């Protein structure tokens, strides 16, 4: 009788233990999965600025005032970083109306035909602490080219209203001619009126998507 009991116990142990280990392994994997969260750009604290050489000796600074962007990331695992942005070309602002109208014209961005600039991230690499590189596709005037943005995770926290926020800063360089923006004038000295290299400086402050929905809902009721 005791032998039968021992054999039965051994049999049950052999069946139950592997099942328990598989179940426990699934739990561990689920627990370890990155908690990727979506953050929507706070337009009043998110900026896309650029700098271009003028006459080869000075720089023109500008920005785009209208954009939509979001970031999806687990702050504890920057490998999960993803970003999307859509910029309204007509919102370009260099502080000079005549120059801005020229930039909106077919000589430059041709805003009537190509009203938006878009960016979609593809890959994260070279993570060093809170800094990393983001490779993505930038589309200007219907032309898509790869770009690398040197990015920093600045931090996360809550604002006075309790909304969860996150912040990143990024920098990059593009050649405007790669996107079909080739207008220029040759100076008497042999140089060019407008530089080809464009330096980008990006500040992103995002609000947790759930908190953003609550904010928008409250505004709609006012």
Secondary structure, 3 states (H helix, E strand, C coil): CHHHHHHHHHHHHHHHHHHHHHHHHHHHHHHHCCCCEEEEECHHHCEEEEEEEECCCEEEEEEECCEEEEEEEECCEEEEEEEEEEEEHHHEECCCHHHHHHHHCCCCCCCCCCCEEEEEEEEEEEEECCEEEEEEEEEECCEEEEEEEEEEEEEEEECCCCCEEEEEEEEEEEEHHHHCCCCCCECCCCCECEEEEEEEEEEEEEEEHHHHHHHHHHHHHC
